[in-house]
């Protein structure tokens, strides 16, 4: 969770704000040692519900853009207050995966049904499309995009991770990599020094850029946010947000969401706000009340 200091605060007001922040940092440290800790009832307050959108999931870009994937596979770009900016819809390629959100000027989508990669600009206009089959890539469930616009994928035929260059040439091929999940991968995230892979079973693998395993864990939830040294995981069954350190994958804290929020299918955290999608597919905004 990011905490932003208001530079306009001075004197006693700044001191009070600092004490509040210090208290909650201490609170998180304490509850991390408890089993099934619960946030106090008044730590999260509702802001708004976005009407007219039947949402499937929500994603956050590097500069805090929010992207909503609707039930009819439309992608909506909204700001942190819920105002719609742009939208993109492709009715022919099925459900997209959000692959790369690091570049605020480009959004990379992968449509696994048609093995197609689409790049959108900041106005959600299509600027490039490519089919993986044109480069000899076998059918894959997911891909990862590197900062150099390379494509990472798992080749189930030879049990190796491969890195494809922008021109379609193979830049890297790992040694044989066999996991309990085989090729049933949910996501591949490429970072500066490692790869984070989550399988459909939920297992998270941390590898270096040579495909060598650093660590793994079965956290019983899906990874929804990455920070410099943490990953955030949402356990839908327990309705809990959990964090684990990278690359050690050691549990940091696990917080149950207040029952007054209702049952959530998707959670995102951006600065002092939480964005959720409930069982009715509504997008809701909440504010952490420090």
Backbone as CSV, one residue per row, in Angstrom:
resi,resn,N_x,N_y,N_z,CA_x,CA_y,CA_z,C_x,C_y,C_z
1,UNK,0.843,-1.186,0.000,0.000,0.000,0.000,0.878,1.235,0.000
2,UNK,0.640,2.154,-0.928,1.432,3.368,-0.994,0.833,4.429,-0.084
3,UNK,1.662,5.166,0.638,1.204,6.252,1.491,1.774,7.539,0.943
4,UNK,0.901,8.499,0.647,1.339,9.753,0.056,1.291,10.846,1.118
5,UNK,2.386,11.565,1.326,2.437,12.690,2.259,1.930,13.932,1.555
6,UNK,1.019,14.625,2.178,0.492,15.878,1.647,1.475,16.994,1.976
7,UNK,2.140,17.514,0.952,3.176,18.514,1.183,2.613,19.831,1.709
8,UNK,1.305,20.015,1.595,0.724,21.244,2.095,0.532,21.236,3.593
9,UNK,0.706,20.077,4.221,0.537,19.983,5.660,1.763,20.540,6.360
10,UNK,1.564,21.353,7.358,2.675,21.900,8.109,2.346,21.872,9.581
11,UNK,3.389,22.008,10.426,3.193,22.159,11.864,2.427,21.018,12.482
12,UNK,1.431,21.372,13.305,0.676,20.380,14.057,-0.115,19.456,13.147
13,UNK,-0.613,19.974,12.015,-1.404,19.135,11.110,-0.545,18.026,10.550
14,UNK,0.680,18.365,10.153,1.589,17.342,9.630,1.913,16.312,10.712
15,UNK,2.112,16.784,11.947,2.442,15.878,13.038,1.306,14.898,13.291
16,UNK,0.071,15.399,13.266,-1.082,14.521,13.477,-1.161,13.486,12.366
17,UNK,-0.941,13.927,11.125,-0.980,12.991,9.998,0.105,11.937,10.131
18,UNK,1.293,12.367,10.557,2.406,11.432,10.719,2.085,10.406,11.801
19,UNK,1.483,10.868,12.908,1.132,9.937,13.991,0.125,8.909,13.508
20,UNK,-0.855,9.356,12.705,-1.835,8.415,12.165,-1.162,7.359,11.305
21,UNK,-0.263,7.799,10.417,0.432,6.863,9.533,1.296,5.908,10.345
22,UNK,2.021,6.450,11.341,2.874,5.614,12.176,2.043,4.567,12.908
23,UNK,0.847,4.971,13.383,-0.019,4.023,14.092,-0.409,2.865,13.199
24,UNK,-0.803,3.175,11.940,-1.269,2.102,11.061,-0.127,1.216,10.592
25,UNK,1.057,1.782,10.429,2.200,0.932,10.117,2.457,-0.040,11.257
26,UNK,2.335,0.442,12.492,2.476,-0.441,13.646,1.380,-1.477,13.701
27,UNK,0.171,-1.043,13.317,-0.951,-1.983,13.316,-0.709,-3.123,12.339
28,UNK,-0.247,-2.793,11.121,0.022,-3.837,10.144,1.092,-4.805,10.649
29,UNK,2.097,-4.262,11.341,3.159,-5.127,11.857,2.619,-6.076,12.905
30,UNK,1.667,-5.605,13.737,1.111,-6.453,14.788,0.204,-7.533,14.211
31,UNK,-0.685,-7.124,13.275,-1.631,-8.106,12.764,-0.947,-9.141,11.900
32,UNK,0.230,-8.841,11.399,0.936,-9.833,10.591,1.316,-11.044,11.417
33,UNK,1.361,-10.903,12.722,1.716,-12.008,13.588,0.502,-12.786,14.059
34,UNK,-0.693,-12.285,13.768,-1.904,-12.935,14.241,-2.505,-13.807,13.149
35,UNK,-3.352,-14.751,13.545,-4.029,-15.587,12.571,-5.375,-14.952,12.247
36,UNK,-5.689,-14.873,10.927,-6.931,-14.278,10.464,-7.214,-12.909,11.091
37,UNK,-6.279,-11.966,11.059,-6.539,-10.639,11.615,-7.630,-9.926,10.812
38,UNK,-8.382,-9.064,11.458,-9.483,-8.366,10.809,-9.253,-6.873,10.896
39,UNK,-9.469,-6.173,9.778,-9.413,-4.718,9.815,-10.560,-4.198,10.666
40,UNK,-10.330,-3.158,11.470,-11.438,-2.546,12.207,-12.523,-2.072,11.236
41,UNK,-13.745,-2.027,11.708,-14.899,-1.707,10.870,-14.757,-0.380,10.163
42,UNK,-14.153,0.614,10.834,-14.132,1.963,10.279,-12.848,2.312,9.545
43,UNK,-12.048,1.312,9.140,-10.815,1.630,8.425,-11.035,1.772,6.926
44,UNK,-12.177,1.321,6.411,-12.482,1.450,4.996,-13.861,2.065,4.861
45,UNK,-13.957,3.141,4.086,-15.242,3.798,3.918,-15.587,3.850,2.429
46,UNK,-16.864,3.693,2.083,-17.265,3.701,0.669,-17.179,5.091,0.071
47,UNK,-16.805,5.152,-1.205,-16.757,6.429,-1.924,-17.848,6.471,-2.985
48,UNK,-17.837,5.479,-3.898,-18.822,5.481,-4.965,-18.921,4.106,-5.601
49,UNK,-20.029,3.887,-6.275,-20.245,2.710,-7.107,-20.460,3.191,-8.535
50,UNK,-19.760,2.589,-9.477,-19.893,2.994,-10.876,-21.070,2.249,-11.485
51,UNK,-22.077,2.972,-11.914,-23.255,2.368,-12.528,-23.032,2.173,-14.026
52,UNK,-23.742,1.218,-14.570,-23.718,1.013,-16.015,-22.581,0.155,-16.519
53,UNK,-21.756,-0.394,-15.627,-20.656,-1.264,-16.036,-20.808,-2.618,-15.350
54,UNK,-20.880,-3.668,-16.130,-20.847,-5.029,-15.602,-19.412,-5.525,-15.757
55,UNK,-18.670,-5.523,-14.661,-17.225,-5.725,-14.728,-16.828,-7.152,-14.391
56,UNK,-15.744,-7.575,-15.002,-15.163,-8.884,-14.722,-13.931,-8.765,-13.833
57,UNK,-13.069,-7.777,-14.121,-11.838,-7.604,-13.350,-11.339,-6.180,-13.509
58,UNK,-10.376,-5.793,-12.642,-9.821,-4.449,-12.661,-8.306,-4.547,-12.545
59,UNK,-7.592,-3.656,-13.237,-6.139,-3.670,-13.282,-5.613,-2.250,-13.081
60,UNK,-4.387,-2.141,-12.584,-3.767,-0.846,-12.331,-2.473,-0.740,-13.116
61,UNK,-2.308,0.363,-13.861,-1.083,0.608,-14.599,-0.019,1.243,-13.721
62,UNK,1.173,1.406,-14.271,2.309,1.901,-13.490,2.090,3.313,-12.994
63,UNK,1.405,4.151,-13.755,1.135,5.523,-13.315,-0.302,5.642,-12.805
64,UNK,-0.788,4.560,-12.240,-2.075,4.514,-11.540,-3.291,4.661,-12.445
65,UNK,-3.146,4.355,-13.747,-4.347,4.257,-14.562,-5.110,3.009,-14.141
66,UNK,-6.427,3.070,-14.240,-7.265,1.915,-13.932,-7.901,1.408,-15.221
67,UNK,-7.888,0.090,-15.379,-8.493,-0.533,-16.541,-9.523,-1.549,-16.056
68,UNK,-10.745,-1.437,-16.577,-11.813,-2.359,-16.226,-12.074,-3.272,-17.416
69,UNK,-12.092,-4.591,-17.178,-12.501,-5.547,-18.201,-13.948,-5.922,-17.920
70,UNK,-14.830,-5.635,-18.861,-16.253,-5.878,-18.661,-16.606,-7.319,-19.022
71,UNK,-17.837,-7.706,-18.689,-18.297,-9.063,-18.985,-18.362,-9.327,-20.488
72,UNK,-18.560,-8.276,-21.287,-18.586,-8.465,-22.737,-17.225,-8.187,-23.373
73,UNK,-16.156,-8.245,-22.540,-14.762,-8.146,-22.984,-14.375,-6.765,-23.514
74,UNK,-15.112,-5.747,-23.107,-14.718,-4.380,-23.432,-13.743,-3.880,-22.368
75,UNK,-12.772,-3.072,-22.776,-11.774,-2.534,-21.853,-12.037,-1.045,-21.672
76,UNK,-12.201,-0.644,-20.414,-12.501,0.736,-20.087,-11.354,1.322,-19.293
77,UNK,-10.849,2.458,-19.720,-9.797,3.161,-19.000,-10.437,4.271,-18.186
78,UNK,-10.255,4.231,-16.861,-10.860,5.223,-15.995,-9.790,5.818,-15.093
79,UNK,-10.106,6.965,-14.492,-9.160,7.548,-13.553,-9.456,7.043,-12.146
80,UNK,-8.662,7.491,-11.182,-8.769,6.951,-9.827,-10.055,7.359,-9.116
81,UNK,-10.804,8.272,-9.717,-12.092,8.647,-9.130,-13.267,7.973,-9.830
82,UNK,-12.959,7.166,-10.870,-14.014,6.415,-11.547,-14.554,7.052,-12.801
83,UNK,-13.950,8.145,-13.278,-14.419,8.816,-14.495,-13.843,8.119,-15.724
84,UNK,-14.707,7.812,-16.693,-14.292,7.103,-17.898,-13.506,8.013,-18.827
85,UNK,-12.344,7.508,-19.301,-11.520,8.243,-20.246,-11.682,7.698,-21.658
86,UNK,-11.294,6.457,-21.843,-11.384,5.834,-23.155,-11.868,4.389,-23.002
87,UNK,-12.208,3.792,-24.156,-12.614,2.391,-24.152,-12.122,1.709,-25.425
88,UNK,-11.977,0.394,-25.330,-11.555,-0.407,-26.491,-12.385,-1.679,-26.505
89,UNK,-12.849,-2.055,-27.686,-13.662,-3.253,-27.793,-13.277,-4.029,-29.042
90,UNK,-13.044,-5.323,-28.873,-12.796,-6.215,-29.995,-13.712,-7.423,-29.809
91,UNK,-14.748,-7.512,-30.621,-15.786,-8.525,-30.434,-15.418,-9.883,-31.019
92,UNK,-14.278,-9.973,-31.659,-13.995,-11.176,-32.438,-12.899,-12.061,-31.835
93,UNK,-12.159,-11.560,-30.882,-11.005,-12.305,-30.391,-11.202,-12.932,-29.019
94,UNK,-12.387,-12.780,-28.440,-12.630,-13.409,-27.138,-12.148,-12.554,-25.983
95,UNK,-11.847,-13.224,-24.855,-11.451,-12.501,-23.648,-9.953,-12.216,-23.658
96,UNK,-9.555,-10.960,-23.440,-8.123,-10.639,-23.422,-7.503,-10.839,-22.050
97,UNK,-6.189,-11.029,-22.040,-5.402,-10.986,-20.816,-4.623,-9.669,-20.808
98,UNK,-4.581,-9.040,-19.630,-3.754,-7.847,-19.488,-2.331,-8.303,-19.205
99,UNK,-1.444,-8.008,-20.123,-0.093,-8.540,-20.017,0.898,-7.486,-19.555
100,UNK,0.832,-6.292,-20.102,1.870,-5.299,-19.822,1.241,-3.945,-19.540
101,UNK,1.430,-3.471,-18.318,0.868,-2.198,-17.906,1.948,-1.243,-17.419
102,UNK,3.210,-1.564,-17.680,4.317,-0.759,-17.172,4.496,0.535,-17.939
103,UNK,4.221,0.522,-19.220,4.405,1.693,-20.062,3.085,2.461,-20.142
104,UNK,3.016,3.682,-19.584,1.754,4.425,-19.599,1.288,4.811,-20.991
105,UNK,2.186,4.721,-21.978,1.830,5.096,-23.340,1.383,3.899,-24.173
106,UNK,1.537,2.684,-23.633,1.159,1.489,-24.379,0.552,0.444,-23.448
107,UNK,-0.505,-0.172,-23.917,-1.151,-1.271,-23.203,-1.079,-2.501,-24.089
108,UNK,-0.514,-3.590,-23.573,-0.362,-4.815,-24.349,-1.396,-5.836,-23.883
109,UNK,-2.162,-6.351,-24.833,-3.187,-7.357,-24.560,-2.841,-8.640,-25.292
110,UNK,-3.203,-9.769,-24.686,-3.018,-11.063,-25.333,-4.362,-11.771,-25.376
111,UNK,-4.762,-12.198,-26.569,-6.000,-12.941,-26.766,-5.647,-14.409,-27.001
112,UNK,-5.688,-15.237,-25.962,-5.201,-16.622,-26.102,-5.996,-17.464,-27.091
113,UNK,-7.295,-17.211,-27.236,-8.092,-18.026,-28.162,-7.569,-17.934,-29.583
114,UNK,-7.028,-16.773,-29.942,-6.523,-16.566,-31.304,-5.019,-16.308,-31.317
115,UNK,-4.360,-16.526,-30.172,-2.904,-16.378,-30.082,-2.443,-15.050,-30.679
116,UNK,-3.156,-14.004,-30.338,-2.929,-12.689,-30.933,-2.541,-11.666,-29.872
117,UNK,-1.512,-10.883,-30.161,-1.074,-9.791,-29.304,-1.496,-8.471,-29.948
118,UNK,-2.121,-7.595,-29.142,-2.537,-6.277,-29.629,-1.937,-5.217,-28.717
119,UNK,-1.364,-4.188,-29.318,-0.802,-3.065,-28.564,-1.676,-1.846,-28.791
120,UNK,-2.105,-1.215,-27.700,-2.917,-0.003,-27.762,-2.086,1.186,-27.295
121,UNK,-2.380,2.357,-27.835,-1.701,3.565,-27.368,-2.451,4.147,-26.176
122,UNK,-2.029,5.317,-25.716,-2.625,5.907,-24.516,-4.068,6.325,-24.713
123,UNK,-4.511,6.437,-25.974,-5.908,6.774,-26.259,-6.731,5.527,-26.575
124,UNK,-6.144,4.351,-26.312,-6.812,3.060,-26.510,-7.091,2.779,-27.986
125,UNK,-6.221,3.302,-28.847,-6.306,3.000,-30.273,-5.267,1.940,-30.614
126,UNK,-5.646,1.014,-31.479,-4.746,-0.079,-31.840,-3.613,0.434,-32.723
127,UNK,-2.361,0.109,-32.315,-1.210,0.544,-33.104,-0.415,-0.636,-33.656
128,UNK,-0.632,-1.833,-33.119,0.084,-2.991,-33.642,-0.662,-4.258,-33.278
129,UNK,-0.593,-5.241,-34.190,-1.198,-6.552,-33.959,-0.258,-7.620,-34.513
130,UNK,-0.093,-8.693,-33.762,0.759,-9.776,-34.243,0.197,-11.123,-33.784
131,UNK,0.346,-12.131,-34.631,-0.075,-13.492,-34.300,1.168,-14.303,-33.963
132,UNK,1.159,-14.948,-32.812,2.329,-15.716,-32.387,2.622,-16.863,-33.341
133,UNK,1.587,-17.412,-33.962,1.811,-18.526,-34.887,2.663,-18.115,-36.083
134,UNK,2.674,-16.821,-36.405,3.506,-16.354,-37.520,4.997,-16.463,-37.198
135,UNK,5.325,-16.595,-35.910,6.717,-16.703,-35.485,7.057,-18.111,-35.004
136,UNK,6.194,-19.061,-35.310,6.469,-20.447,-34.955,6.256,-20.773,-33.491
137,UNK,5.530,-19.927,-32.779,5.273,-20.190,-31.368,4.131,-21.195,-31.253
138,UNK,4.313,-22.290,-30.505,3.215,-23.240,-30.311,2.115,-22.612,-29.456
139,UNK,0.967,-23.240,-29.387,-0.149,-22.690,-28.614,0.261,-22.518,-27.158
140,UNK,0.058,-21.323,-26.633,0.401,-21.020,-25.239,-0.813,-20.418,-24.549
141,UNK,-0.884,-20.610,-23.238,-2.015,-20.094,-22.457,-1.814,-18.629,-22.080
142,UNK,-0.555,-18.234,-21.926,-0.267,-16.864,-21.537,1.138,-16.497,-21.987
143,UNK,1.436,-15.195,-21.953,2.773,-14.708,-22.278,3.153,-13.623,-21.274
144,UNK,4.428,-13.266,-21.273,4.904,-12.127,-20.505,5.644,-11.187,-21.440
145,UNK,5.590,-9.890,-21.152,6.257,-8.888,-21.980,7.360,-8.227,-21.172
146,UNK,8.591,-8.213,-21.723,9.716,-7.590,-21.054,9.797,-6.106,-21.352
147,UNK,10.587,-5.371,-20.578,10.761,-3.930,-20.824,11.302,-3.624,-22.215
148,UNK,12.017,-4.593,-22.802,12.548,-4.406,-24.153,11.570,-4.882,-25.229
149,UNK,10.303,-5.113,-24.813,9.220,-5.558,-25.702,9.430,-6.975,-26.209
150,UNK,10.271,-7.716,-25.519,10.410,-9.136,-25.828,9.202,-9.892,-25.288
151,UNK,8.939,-11.067,-25.828,7.819,-11.903,-25.415,8.364,-13.179,-24.774
152,UNK,7.949,-13.451,-23.560,8.321,-14.672,-22.852,7.152,-15.651,-22.892
153,UNK,7.443,-16.919,-23.121,6.396,-17.930,-23.110,6.989,-19.284,-22.726
154,UNK,6.104,-20.184,-22.326,6.547,-21.536,-21.960,6.186,-22.478,-23.104
155,UNK,7.216,-23.106,-23.685,7.040,-24.051,-24.783,6.852,-25.445,-24.184
156,UNK,5.616,-25.896,-24.160,5.310,-27.188,-23.540,5.892,-28.358,-24.327
157,UNK,6.168,-28.158,-25.598,6.699,-29.250,-26.414,8.106,-29.655,-25.985
158,UNK,8.888,-28.653,-25.542,10.267,-28.952,-25.125,10.498,-28.628,-23.648
159,UNK,9.416,-28.187,-22.947,9.481,-27.894,-21.505,10.529,-26.816,-21.192
160,UNK,10.494,-25.726,-21.933,11.467,-24.658,-21.718,10.778,-23.292,-21.805
161,UNK,11.292,-22.347,-21.030,10.904,-20.955,-21.187,11.684,-20.358,-22.346
162,UNK,11.008,-19.564,-23.157,11.680,-18.948,-24.294,11.381,-17.453,-24.326
163,UNK,12.366,-16.712,-24.854,12.239,-15.271,-24.988,12.329,-14.923,-26.466
164,UNK,11.254,-14.292,-26.956,11.153,-13.952,-28.368,11.414,-12.466,-28.547
165,UNK,12.321,-12.115,-29.462,12.631,-10.719,-29.719,11.535,-10.027,-30.512
166,UNK,11.561,-8.694,-30.582,10.536,-7.943,-31.322,10.445,-8.329,-32.794
167,UNK,11.546,-8.837,-33.356,11.543,-9.238,-34.764,11.179,-10.704,-34.951
168,UNK,10.862,-11.406,-33.860,10.442,-12.799,-33.961,11.554,-13.812,-33.794
169,UNK,12.755,-13.366,-33.457,13.878,-14.289,-33.276,13.974,-14.713,-31.807
170,UNK,14.396,-15.955,-31.582,14.549,-16.468,-30.228,15.809,-15.875,-29.607
171,UNK,15.656,-15.121,-28.516,16.787,-14.490,-27.847,17.330,-15.341,-26.708
172,UNK,16.479,-16.187,-26.142,16.895,-16.990,-24.981,16.003,-18.215,-24.868
173,UNK,16.619,-19.298,-24.415,15.894,-20.543,-24.162,16.455,-21.160,-22.896
174,UNK,15.597,-21.408,-21.932,16.051,-21.928,-20.650,16.376,-23.412,-20.752
175,UNK,16.982,-23.947,-19.696,17.101,-25.389,-19.583,15.713,-25.969,-19.334
176,UNK,15.599,-27.269,-19.328,14.296,-27.907,-19.142,13.697,-27.480,-17.806
177,UNK,12.464,-27.026,-17.849,11.763,-26.559,-16.661,10.450,-27.318,-16.544
178,UNK,10.376,-28.196,-15.557,9.166,-28.988,-15.330,8.630,-28.643,-13.943
179,UNK,7.390,-28.211,-13.882,6.756,-27.881,-12.615,5.581,-28.819,-12.377
180,UNK,5.039,-28.745,-11.165,3.883,-29.573,-10.855,2.688,-29.211,-11.735
181,UNK,2.702,-27.987,-12.241,1.573,-27.494,-13.023,1.775,-27.674,-14.521
182,UNK,2.938,-28.173,-14.905,3.277,-28.339,-16.312,3.110,-27.002,-17.026
183,UNK,2.301,-26.945,-18.086,2.199,-25.702,-18.849,0.939,-24.914,-18.516
184,UNK,0.216,-25.308,-17.471,-1.044,-24.645,-17.131,-0.758,-23.360,-16.367
185,UNK,-0.228,-22.362,-17.086,0.174,-21.112,-16.459,-0.909,-20.053,-16.609
186,UNK,-1.097,-19.268,-15.553,-2.078,-18.196,-15.546,-1.458,-16.874,-15.976
187,UNK,-0.226,-16.615,-15.564,0.407,-15.339,-15.891,1.921,-15.454,-15.808
188,UNK,2.614,-14.618,-16.588,4.069,-14.482,-16.547,4.368,-12.994,-16.449
189,UNK,5.009,-12.586,-15.368,5.371,-11.180,-15.187,6.894,-11.069,-15.254
190,UNK,7.390,-10.197,-16.114,8.824,-10.007,-16.316,9.261,-8.775,-15.551
191,UNK,10.199,-8.950,-14.621,10.745,-7.845,-13.855,12.214,-7.657,-14.214
192,UNK,12.880,-6.696,-13.583,14.261,-6.397,-13.934,15.192,-7.575,-13.684
193,UNK,14.958,-8.286,-12.585,15.893,-9.353,-12.205,15.259,-10.725,-12.122
194,UNK,13.951,-10.813,-12.330,13.328,-12.124,-12.182,12.029,-12.228,-12.971
195,UNK,11.542,-13.451,-13.022,10.246,-13.763,-13.607,9.340,-14.256,-12.491
196,UNK,8.089,-13.802,-12.495,7.106,-14.297,-11.536,6.009,-14.982,-12.337
197,UNK,5.860,-16.265,-12.102,4.901,-17.072,-12.854,3.856,-17.607,-11.890
198,UNK,2.585,-17.432,-12.235,1.528,-18.048,-11.436,0.797,-19.061,-12.293
199,UNK,0.659,-20.265,-11.745,-0.043,-21.329,-12.438,-1.536,-21.248,-12.139
200,UNK,-2.324,-21.933,-12.941,-3.764,-21.941,-12.725,-4.095,-22.558,-11.372
201,UNK,-3.264,-23.463,-10.890,-3.476,-24.073,-9.580,-3.298,-23.066,-8.445
202,UNK,-2.645,-21.925,-8.727,-2.384,-20.915,-7.714,-0.931,-20.821,-7.308
203,UNK,-0.138,-21.845,-7.593,1.271,-21.832,-7.214,2.009,-20.681,-7.900
204,UNK,2.824,-19.972,-7.120,3.618,-18.865,-7.650,5.081,-19.284,-7.664
205,UNK,5.731,-19.144,-8.820,7.141,-19.478,-8.988,7.926,-18.193,-9.236
206,UNK,9.042,-18.032,-8.550,9.956,-16.917,-8.792,11.223,-17.494,-9.402
207,UNK,11.570,-17.029,-10.606,12.743,-17.512,-11.323,13.626,-16.329,-11.679
208,UNK,14.923,-16.608,-11.885,15.782,-15.559,-12.430,15.582,-15.495,-13.939
209,UNK,16.274,-14.568,-14.584,16.072,-14.369,-16.017,16.730,-15.442,-16.875
210,UNK,17.322,-16.442,-16.216,17.844,-17.611,-16.927,16.923,-18.808,-16.743
211,UNK,15.737,-18.569,-16.140,14.774,-19.633,-15.961,15.066,-20.561,-14.804
212,UNK,15.987,-20.174,-13.918,16.319,-21.004,-12.765,15.432,-20.637,-11.588
213,UNK,14.883,-21.647,-10.923,13.923,-21.436,-9.852,14.597,-20.837,-8.627
214,UNK,14.058,-19.719,-8.133,14.505,-19.116,-6.881,13.656,-19.586,-5.712
215,UNK,12.342,-19.594,-5.939,11.440,-19.939,-4.861,10.066,-20.232,-5.432
216,UNK,9.224,-20.844,-4.616,7.838,-21.070,-5.001,6.980,-21.148,-3.745
217,UNK,5.685,-20.907,-3.946,4.757,-20.946,-2.822,3.363,-21.209,-3.373
218,UNK,2.532,-21.836,-2.552,1.135,-22.072,-2.907,0.281,-21.181,-2.013
219,UNK,-0.009,-19.940,-2.422,-0.641,-18.975,-1.518,-2.167,-19.040,-1.466
220,UNK,-2.810,-19.866,-2.303,-4.271,-19.961,-2.309,-4.927,-18.617,-2.618
221,UNK,-4.550,-18.045,-3.721,-5.125,-16.784,-4.168,-4.436,-16.343,-5.437
222,UNK,-4.887,-15.237,-6.019,-4.258,-14.764,-7.247,-3.479,-13.483,-6.988
223,UNK,-2.348,-13.357,-7.670,-1.504,-12.173,-7.538,-2.178,-11.020,-8.285
224,UNK,-2.413,-9.890,-7.588,-3.082,-8.776,-8.241,-2.245,-7.505,-8.256
225,UNK,-1.123,-7.468,-7.538,-0.317,-6.247,-7.506,1.133,-6.611,-7.220
226,UNK,2.047,-5.888,-7.871,3.477,-6.091,-7.682,4.102,-4.788,-7.224
227,UNK,4.920,-4.861,-6.195,5.705,-3.719,-5.754,7.175,-4.100,-5.871
228,UNK,8.064,-3.216,-5.428,9.498,-3.477,-5.577,9.917,-4.760,-4.867
229,UNK,9.420,-4.979,-3.661,9.850,-6.141,-2.881,8.675,-6.962,-2.366
230,UNK,7.477,-6.696,-2.872,6.290,-7.404,-2.390,5.403,-7.827,-3.549
231,UNK,4.663,-8.905,-3.339,3.532,-9.215,-4.200,2.284,-9.252,-3.321
232,UNK,1.168,-8.802,-3.895,-0.108,-8.779,-3.195,-0.995,-9.878,-3.775
233,UNK,-1.605,-10.657,-2.904,-2.431,-11.776,-3.324,-3.805,-11.662,-2.682
234,UNK,-4.851,-11.900,-3.467,-6.216,-11.858,-2.952,-6.780,-13.257,-2.886
235,UNK,-7.186,-13.667,-1.690,-7.806,-14.963,-1.453,-9.318,-14.746,-1.457
236,UNK,-9.982,-15.150,-2.559,-11.415,-14.905,-2.677,-12.223,-15.707,-1.670
237,UNK,-11.762,-16.911,-1.394,-12.515,-17.758,-0.467,-12.512,-17.171,0.940
238,UNK,-11.341,-16.737,1.403,-11.235,-16.151,2.740,-11.556,-14.661,2.737
239,UNK,-11.645,-14.045,1.548,-11.815,-12.600,1.436,-10.688,-11.891,2.196
240,UNK,-9.456,-12.267,1.844,-8.285,-11.742,2.541,-7.260,-11.233,1.545
241,UNK,-6.595,-10.137,1.908,-5.464,-9.614,1.147,-4.190,-10.031,1.862
242,UNK,-3.264,-10.637,1.121,-2.020,-11.133,1.700,-0.842,-10.536,0.935
243,UNK,0.277,-10.359,1.618,1.494,-9.931,0.938,2.621,-10.898,1.252
244,UNK,3.508,-11.074,0.262,4.682,-11.921,0.403,5.892,-11.158,-0.112
245,UNK,7.024,-11.372,0.527,8.250,-10.695,0.126,8.851,-11.358,-1.104
246,UNK,9.593,-10.573,-1.874,10.315,-11.080,-3.039,11.809,-10.910,-2.821
247,UNK,12.630,-11.906,-3.207,12.219,-13.184,-3.798,11.996,-14.296,-2.776
248,UNK,12.050,-13.974,-1.481,12.006,-15.013,-0.447,10.641,-15.700,-0.362
249,UNK,9.588,-14.975,-0.765,8.207,-15.467,-0.687,7.800,-15.770,0.753
250,UNK,8.242,-14.928,1.664,7.850,-15.065,3.059,6.610,-14.215,3.318
251,UNK,5.642,-14.765,4.078,4.403,-14.055,4.373,4.690,-12.816,5.206
252,UNK,4.096,-11.691,4.825,4.273,-10.437,5.547,3.051,-10.114,6.409
253,UNK,1.884,-10.024,5.810,0.668,-9.874,6.593,-0.515,-10.421,5.808
254,UNK,-1.571,-10.747,6.525,-2.800,-11.261,5.930,-3.968,-10.605,6.638
255,UNK,-4.748,-9.826,5.887,-5.835,-9.062,6.474,-7.169,-9.460,5.860
256,UNK,-8.120,-9.829,6.703,-9.462,-10.125,6.233,-10.189,-8.823,5.908
257,UNK,-10.911,-8.807,4.787,-11.703,-7.639,4.446,-12.922,-7.564,5.364
258,UNK,-13.321,-6.357,5.750,-14.502,-6.217,6.602,-15.748,-6.806,5.940
259,UNK,-16.593,-7.406,6.725,-17.792,-8.046,6.186,-18.749,-7.047,5.565
260,UNK,-18.667,-5.780,5.993,-19.592,-4.793,5.444,-19.312,-4.482,3.974
261,UNK,-18.168,-4.937,3.449,-17.875,-4.717,2.029,-18.648,-5.674,1.137
262,UNK,-19.177,-6.757,1.704,-19.799,-7.777,0.883,-18.760,-8.712,0.307
263,UNK,-19.189,-9.657,-0.526,-18.260,-10.629,-1.105,-17.635,-10.053,-2.369
264,UNK,-16.301,-10.060,-2.417,-15.565,-9.477,-3.533,-14.945,-10.559,-4.406
265,UNK,-15.014,-10.351,-5.723,-14.377,-11.266,-6.661,-13.027,-10.754,-7.139
266,UNK,-12.856,-9.438,-7.119,-11.621,-8.819,-7.575,-11.292,-7.644,-6.655
267,UNK,-10.000,-7.472,-6.371,-9.541,-6.373,-5.521,-8.320,-5.728,-6.155
268,UNK,-8.244,-4.399,-6.094,-7.032,-3.671,-6.448,-6.812,-2.587,-5.404
269,UNK,-5.554,-2.240,-5.167,-5.203,-1.174,-4.234,-4.384,-0.132,-4.985
270,UNK,-4.786,1.126,-4.849,-4.069,2.211,-5.500,-4.009,3.380,-4.535
271,UNK,-2.811,3.708,-4.079,-2.599,4.760,-3.095,-3.456,4.499,-1.853
272,UNK,-4.370,5.417,-1.522,-5.178,5.233,-0.313,-6.564,4.684,-0.631
273,UNK,-6.722,4.095,-1.804,-8.027,3.588,-2.214,-7.973,2.109,-2.581
274,UNK,-9.124,1.465,-2.424,-9.280,0.087,-2.857,-10.430,0.035,-3.852
275,UNK,-10.215,-0.641,-4.959,-11.246,-0.812,-5.975,-11.635,-2.277,-5.990
276,UNK,-12.932,-2.554,-5.926,-13.396,-3.933,-5.843,-14.477,-4.193,-6.876
277,UNK,-14.664,-5.487,-7.190,-15.789,-5.933,-8.006,-16.515,-6.996,-7.201
278,UNK,-17.797,-6.790,-6.967,-18.544,-7.704,-6.112,-19.269,-8.783,-6.922
279,UNK,-20.073,-9.579,-6.226,-20.789,-10.676,-6.885,-21.793,-10.197,-7.918
280,UNK,-22.194,-8.933,-7.820,-23.126,-8.361,-8.795,-22.400,-7.684,-9.949
281,UNK,-21.076,-7.874,-9.999,-20.223,-7.310,-11.052,-20.208,-5.784,-11.053
282,UNK,-20.424,-5.190,-9.882,-20.338,-3.745,-9.736,-18.921,-3.328,-9.366
283,UNK,-18.487,-2.194,-9.917,-17.196,-1.609,-9.547,-17.443,-0.636,-8.405
284,UNK,-16.725,-0.835,-7.295,-16.901,0.020,-6.130,-15.558,0.597,-5.686
285,UNK,-15.595,1.832,-5.228,-14.409,2.520,-4.727,-14.531,2.686,-3.216
286,UNK,-13.423,2.424,-2.514,-13.367,2.548,-1.063,-12.129,3.348,-0.694
287,UNK,-12.171,3.998,0.445,-11.042,4.797,0.908,-10.587,4.275,2.253
288,UNK,-9.253,4.109,2.410,-8.697,3.731,3.704,-8.758,4.939,4.616
289,UNK,-9.367,4.773,5.773,-9.553,5.871,6.725,-8.489,5.781,7.797
290,UNK,-7.361,6.461,7.587,-6.251,6.373,8.536,-6.548,7.203,9.779
